Amino acid sequence: MTLQFVYTQQDFITEVCRSSDKMAPPPTVFDSAVRAGWTDRMEKGLFRYHLSALETRVLPGFQDVHVMIFVGFGFLMTFLKRYSFGGVGFNFLIAAFGLQWALLMQGWFHHLGDDGKISINVYSMINADFCVAGCLIAYGALLGKVSPVQLMVLTLFGVTLFAVEEYIILNLIYAKDAGGSMVIHTFGAYYGLAISWMLYRPNLDQSSRLQGSVYHSDVFAMIGTLFLWMFWPSFNSAITEHGDGQHRAAINTYLSLASTVLTAVAVSSVFQKHGKLDMVHIQNSTLAGGVAVGTAAEFMLMPYGSLIVGFCCGILSTLGYIYITPFLEKYLKIQDTCGIHNLHAMPGVIGGIVGAITAAAASESVYGTEGIKLFKFPPAQQGGHQAGALCVALCFGIGGGILVGAILRLPIWGDPADDNCFDDESYWEVPEEEENIPPVMQYNNHMRNKDVCVSALFMGQQYMISPT
């Protein structure tokens, strides 16, 4: 098994031009000798030339998804007052590790050619980022409670399970899931929640002093929210078919996200004291619409349908943070640090249901003769396949999470003690707190002299009005 990298003819021309002493344009440099060199390299199998113009147009989408993985998810996890290093740093670690393993795992299922070579192109890199997203979602439930080694094990098994689950849903069941409501969000969320259930800590309240946020940590987390919110239309449309499908995916996501923001703000204000807003709701619930519209993003959901999906998810996600998260911890022993059940799990299930209903309701009068060919089966049957895909995602997420959680319970991984959770000092060199620095005017000669003059003048006035 070998890796097959994409190296285009234009790349070869650019390389020759850069190594040439003459600043001649490509048509001049690309003579018969260069053509011979290209042919020689092709015959030796040093690279393959199969990059299409379509793949070139996908590059902007890949860039947006890549920013979401490393900046969006990373900064979203910096809300804890003493765990910002772990939030963004471990996100960086497992994403970099996971995408390498994902290229291999997904390559074996999707990109393995007849010659036994795995093709690496823009699409495979996007899918690797999608695969990593599922593990980062799972990390959200375990934030601050696991060691880096446990995160690597979680990612190793998570990527493997994701690749199998994705292959079953997309290539055996033939379900449609452009934005990954089922494949990414439902699987990743229930995978993380099941692991959290297996790793339940009854004495976690010993670290309760560190579970909250401070002003600046919430600001950094909001940066992650904004990056995710802005680039989510690219996330849901990155791998859809170019043309009408991709156009619809971007529009549906755009409208659903906008609707979710208004709803989340309104619900947060209604249920908080004195009508104030809770930053937890603004950071997380405002993204739920992008999750829920993912499966049906490329379908004819219509603008009003996208707005309705965003509206419902804004309500459900915000109420989830208020009522469901405490319920899960108290009665089901699921400690969900980031509240991924409200941001990814419930909206992901809603997305799968919306996708099944939308597919079952499809008709040739709406999609047209060519548009209806988007589905592999007749509409009613396609709806059933969509529902079956949701069940597969749930089974892989919950079952895989229980299995991996049992492995992570072994006392060999160096996880933090109950009273050291949510604290960067367990795994990071943390700088000392800044000392109280005197006001700058004491170090400013001009201001210091001015203070002396003012003091002397004041003392003189006191002396003049003194009765003695």
C-alpha positions in Angstrom: 0.0 0.0 0.0 1.4 3.4 -1.0 0.2 6.9 -0.8 -0.5 8.7 -4.1 0.0 12.4 -4.0 -1.5 14.8 -6.5 1.2 16.7 -8.4 0.0 18.6 -11.4 1.6 19.5 -14.7 1.3 23.1 -13.7 3.2 22.4 -10.5 6.0 20.9 -12.6 6.1 24.0 -14.9 6.3 26.3 -11.9 9.1 24.3 -10.5 11.0 24.4 -13.7 10.4 28.2 -14.1 11.7 28.9 -10.6 14.8 26.8 -11.1 15.5 28.6 -14.5 17.8 31.6 -14.6 15.8 33.2 -17.3 12.6 34.9 -16.4 10.7 33.6 -19.4 7.0 33.0 -19.4 5.7 29.4 -19.1 4.9 29.0 -22.8 8.6 29.7 -23.6 10.1 27.6 -20.8 7.7 24.7 -21.4 9.6 23.4 -24.5 10.2 19.9 -25.7 12.8 19.2 -23.1 10.4 20.0 -20.3 7.7 17.9 -21.9 10.2 15.0 -22.0 11.0 15.6 -18.3 7.3 15.5 -17.5 6.8 12.3 -19.4 9.8 10.7 -17.8 8.5 11.5 -14.3 5.0 10.2 -15.2 6.4 6.9 -16.5 8.5 6.4 -13.3 5.4 6.9 -11.2 6.9 9.8 -9.2 3.5 11.5 -9.3 0.1 11.3 -10.8 -1.6 13.9 -12.9 -5.4 13.6 -12.2 -6.3 16.9 -10.6 -9.4 18.3 -12.2 -10.7 21.8 -12.4 -13.5 20.7 -10.1 -11.0 19.9 -7.4 -9.4 23.2 -7.8 -12.7 24.9 -7.1 -13.0 22.9 -3.9 -9.9 24.4 -2.4 -11.7 27.5 -0.8 -14.1 25.1 0.9 -11.2 23.1 2.3 -9.6 26.2 3.7 -12.8 27.2 5.5 -13.3 23.7 7.0 -9.7 23.6 8.1 -10.1 26.9 9.9 -13.2 25.6 11.6 -11.4 22.5 12.9 -8.3 24.3 14.3 -9.5 27.8 15.2 -13.3 27.4 15.6 -13.4 24.2 17.7 -10.1 25.1 19.5 -11.2 28.5 20.7 -14.7 27.4 21.5 -13.2 25.2 24.2 -11.3 28.0 26.0 -14.2 29.1 28.1 -12.9 27.4 31.3 -11.1 29.8 33.6 -8.0 27.6 34.1 -8.1 25.2 31.1 -7.6 27.4 28.0 -4.2 25.8 27.2 -5.7 22.3 27.3 -8.8 23.4 25.3 -7.0 24.8 22.3 -3.7 22.9 22.7 -5.2 19.4 23.0 -7.6 20.3 20.2 -4.6 21.1 18.1 -2.9 17.8 19.1 -5.7 15.4 18.4 -6.8 17.2 15.2 -3.2 16.9 13.8 -3.0 13.2 14.8 -6.5 12.4 13.7 -6.3 13.7 10.2 -3.3 11.6 9.4 -5.0 8.4 10.6 -8.2 9.5 8.9 -6.4 9.7 5.5 -5.4 6.1 5.9 -8.7 4.8 7.3 -10.9 6.6 4.8 -8.4 5.8 2.0 -8.8 2.1 2.6 -12.6 2.4 2.3 -13.0 5.2 -0.3 -9.8 6.0 -2.2 -8.0 2.7 -2.6 -7.3 2.2 -6.3 -6.9 -1.0 -8.3 -3.1 -0.6 -8.0 -3.3 -0.7 -4.2 -2.5 3.0 -3.8 -4.4 5.5 -1.7 -5.3 8.7 -3.6 -4.8 11.9 -1.5 -6.6 14.9 -3.0 -8.6 17.9 -1.9 -11.7 15.8 -1.3 -9.8 13.3 0.9 -8.4 16.1 3.0 -11.9 17.6 3.5 -13.2 14.2 4.5 -10.3 13.8 6.9 -11.2 17.1 8.6 -14.8 15.9 8.8 -13.6 12.7 10.5 -11.5 14.7 13.0 -14.5 16.9 13.7 -16.4 13.9 15.2 -13.5 13.3 17.6 -13.3 17.0 18.6 -17.0 16.9 19.4 -16.5 13.9 21.6 -13.6 15.8 23.3 -16.1 18.5 24.3 -17.9 16.2 26.7 -14.6 15.2 28.3 -12.9 18.6 28.4 -10.7 18.9 31.5 -11.3 15.4 32.8 -8.9 13.2 30.7 -5.2 13.0 29.9 -3.5 13.6 26.6 -2.9 9.9 26.2 -6.6 9.2 26.7 -7.4 11.7 24.0 -5.0 10.0 21.6 -6.7 6.6 22.3 -10.1 8.2 21.9 -9.1 9.7 18.5 -7.5 6.4 17.3 -10.7 4.5 17.9 -13.0 7.4 17.0 -11.5 7.8 13.6 -11.7 4.1 12.9 -15.3 3.9 14.0 -16.1 7.0 12.0 -14.6 5.5 8.8 -16.6 2.3 9.1 -19.8 4.2 10.0 -19.4 6.6 7.2 -18.8 3.8 4.7 -22.0 2.0 5.8 -24.2 5.1 5.6 -22.9 6.6 2.4 -21.9 3.5 0.4 -24.1 0.7 1.6 -27.3 2.4 2.7 -26.8 5.2 0.1 -28.1 7.9 2.5 -27.4 11.6 1.8 -25.7 13.6 4.5 -23.8 16.5 3.0 -23.3 18.5 6.2 -22.8 15.5 8.5 -25.8 15.9 10.8 -25.8 12.1 11.3 -22.3 10.9 10.3 -20.4 13.6 12.1 -22.5 15.3 14.8 -24.8 12.5 16.0 -22.0 10.0 16.0 -19.4 12.3 17.6 -21.8 13.6 20.3 -23.1 10.2 21.4 -19.6 8.7 21.2 -18.3 11.4 23.6 -21.4 11.2 25.9 -21.1 7.4 26.2 -17.4 7.7 27.1 -18.3 10.4 29.6 -20.9 8.0 31.1 -18.2 5.3 31.4 -15.8 7.7 33.0 -18.2 9.2 35.5 -16.6 10.9 38.4 -18.8 11.0 41.6 -16.4 13.4 43.3 -16.0 15.9 40.5 -17.5 18.6 42.7 -14.0 18.8 44.3 -13.0 20.8 41.1 -16.2 22.8 41.0 -14.3 26.0 41.7 -12.6 25.7 38.3 -15.7 24.7 36.2 -16.8 28.2 35.5 -15.5 30.9 33.2 -14.2 34.4 33.6 -14.7 37.5 31.5 -11.7 37.0 29.2 -12.1 33.3 28.7 -15.7 33.8 27.5 -14.4 36.4 25.0 -11.9 33.9 23.6 -14.6 31.2 23.4 -16.8 33.7 21.5 -14.0 34.0 18.9 -14.4 30.3 18.2 -18.1 30.7 17.9 -17.8 33.4 15.3 -15.4 31.5 13.2 -17.7 28.4 13.3 -20.7 30.5 12.5 -19.2 32.3 9.6 -17.7 29.2 7.9 -20.5 26.7 8.6 -22.1 27.3 5.1 -18.8 26.1 3.6 -18.8 23.1 6.0 -22.2 21.9 4.9 -21.6 22.5 1.2 -17.9 21.5 0.8 -18.5 18.1 -0.6 -21.9 18.5 -2.3 -22.1 18.4 -6.1 -21.2 21.6 -7.6 -24.0 23.6 -9.0 -27.5 23.7 -7.6 -26.9 21.4 -4.8 -24.0 23.3 -3.4 -25.9 26.6 -3.9 -28.8 25.2 -1.9 -26.6 23.9 0.9 -25.0 27.3 1.4 -28.3 29.2 1.4 -30.1 26.8 3.7 -27.3 26.8 6.2 -27.0 30.6 6.0 -30.6 31.1 6.8 -30.9 28.4 9.5 -27.9 29.9 11.4 -29.3 33.4 11.3 -32.7 32.2 12.6 -31.0 30.3 15.4 -29.1 33.3 16.7 -32.3 35.4 17.1 -34.1 32.5 18.8 -31.3 31.6 21.1 -30.9 35.2 22.2 -34.7 35.6 22.8 -35.0 32.3 24.8 -31.9 33.0 26.9 -33.3 36.4 27.8 -36.7 35.0 28.8 -35.3 32.3 31.0 -32.5 34.2 32.7 -33.0 36.5 35.7 -33.8 40.1 34.9 -33.9 39.4 31.2 -30.1 39.2 30.9 -28.2 37.0 28.4 -26.1 33.9 29.3 -22.9 33.7 27.4 -23.0 29.9 27.4 -26.2 30.1 25.3 -24.7 32.7 22.9 -21.5 30.7 22.4 -23.2 27.3 21.7 -26.9 27.4 21.0 -26.4 30.0 18.1 -24.7 27.2 16.2 -27.3 24.5 16.5 -29.1 25.5 13.3 -26.0 24.7 11.2 -25.9 21.2 12.8 -29.6 20.5 12.2 -29.7 21.6 8.6 -26.7 19.6 7.5 -28.4 16.4 6.2 -31.1 18.3 4.3 -28.8 21.2 3.3 -28.6 20.1 -0.4 -32.3 19.2 -0.6 -35.2 21.4 -1.6 -35.8 22.5 2.0 -36.8 26.0 0.9 -35.8 29.2 2.7 -38.8 29.0 5.1 -37.9 25.4 6.0 -34.4 26.4 6.9 -35.7 29.2 9.1 -38.1 26.8 10.8 -35.3 24.4 11.5 -33.1 27.1 12.9 -36.0 28.4 15.0 -36.7 25.0 16.6 -33.1 24.2 17.3 -32.5 27.6 18.9 -35.3 26.9 21.4 -34.3 23.3 22.0 -30.6 23.9 22.4 -31.0 26.8 24.8 -33.5 24.9 27.0 -31.1 22.0 26.9 -28.4 24.0 28.6 -30.9 25.2 31.2 -32.7 22.0 32.0 -31.3 18.9 30.2 -27.6 19.2 31.0 -28.3 19.2 34.8 -30.7 16.4 34.4 -28.1 14.2 32.6 -25.6 14.8 35.3 -27.9 14.2 38.2 -29.9 11.2 37.0 -28.0 9.6 34.1 -24.4 10.2 35.5 -23.3 11.9 32.3 -20.9 14.8 32.9 -21.0 16.9 29.8 -18.4 19.7 30.1 -19.2 21.7 26.9 -22.8 20.7 26.6 -22.4 18.8 23.3 -25.7 17.1 23.9 -27.4 20.4 23.3 -25.2 21.7 20.4 -24.5 18.5 18.5 -26.5 15.4 19.7 -30.1 16.7 19.7 -29.6 19.0 16.7 -27.9 16.1 14.9 -30.9 13.8 15.5 -33.2 16.6 14.4 -31.1 17.0 11.3 -31.5 13.3 10.5 -35.2 13.4 11.0 -35.6 16.5 8.8 -33.5 14.9 6.1 -35.7 11.7 6.2 -38.9 13.7 5.9 -37.5 16.0 3.2 -36.3 13.1 1.1 -39.6 11.2 1.5 -41.5 14.3 0.4 -39.4 14.9 -2.7 -41.3 15.0 -6.0 -40.4 15.5 -9.6 -42.5 18.6 -9.8 -40.3 20.2 -7.1 -36.8 18.8 -8.1 -37.3 18.4 -11.8 -36.5 15.4 -14.0 -32.7 15.8 -13.4 -32.9 17.0 -9.8 -34.8 14.0 -8.6 -31.8 11.9 -9.7 -30.0 13.3 -6.6 -31.5 10.3 -4.7 -30.5 6.7 -5.3 -34.0 5.4 -4.6 -37.6 6.6 -5.0 -38.5 9.3 -2.5 -40.4 7.2 0.0 -37.7 4.5 0.0 -35.0 7.1 0.2 -36.6 8.5 3.3 -36.5 5.1 4.9 -32.8 4.8 4.1 -32.2 8.2 5.7 -33.9 7.0 8.9 -31.8 3.8 8.9 -28.7 5.9 8.5 -29.6 7.8 11.7 -30.0 4.6 13.6 -26.6 3.4 12.4 -24.9 6.6 13.6 -26.6 6.3 17.0 -25.5 2.6 17.3 -21.9 3.3 16.4 -21.7 6.4 18.6 -23.2 4.8 21.7 -21.8 1.3 21.3 -18.3 2.5 20.3 -18.3 5.0 23.1 -19.1 2.3 25.7 -16.3 0.1 24.3 -13.7 2.9 24.2 -14.8 4.2 27.6 -14.2 0.7 29.1 -10.7 0.9 27.7 -10.1 4.4 29.0 -11.2 3.4 32.5 -8.0 1.3 32.9 -5.7 2.9 35.5 -2.8 3.3 33.2 -3.5 6.5 31.3 -2.5 9.1 33.8 -5.8 10.9 34.0 -6.1 13.8 36.5 -7.4 13.4 40.1 -10.9 14.6 40.9 -9.5 17.8 42.6 -7.2 18.6 39.7 -9.7 18.5 36.8 -10.2 21.6 34.6 -6.7 22.8 35.6 -3.9 23.4 33.1 -1.2 22.9 35.7 -1.7 19.1 35.5 -0.2 18.9 32.0 1.1 22.4 31.1 3.8 24.8 32.3 1.6 27.7 33.4 3.1 31.2 33.8 2.8 32.7 37.2 0.1 35.3 37.7 1.1 38.8 37.0 2.1 40.8 40.1 0.4 44.1 40.9 2.3 46.6 38.9 2.3 50.2 40.3 0.6 52.8 38.2 2.7 53.9 35.2 2.8 57.6 36.4 5.2 56.6 39.2 7.7 55.7 36.5 7.1 58.7 34.4 9.5 61.5 35.3 7.3 64.2 33.8 4.3 63.0 35.9 6.4 62.4 39.0 7.8 66.0 38.8 4.3 67.3 38.3 3.1 65.4 41.4 5.9 66.9 43.4 5.0 70.5 42.2 1.3 69.9 43.0 2.2 68.6 46.4 4.5 71.6 47.2 1.9 74.0 46.0 -0.8 72.3 48.2 1.5 72.4 51.2 2.3 76.1 50.6 -1.4 77.0 50.5 -1.9 75.1 53.7 0.9 77.1 55.3 -0.5 80.4 54.2 -4.0 79.8 55.6 -2.7 78.2 58.8 -3.9 80.2 61.9 -0.4 79.9 63.4 
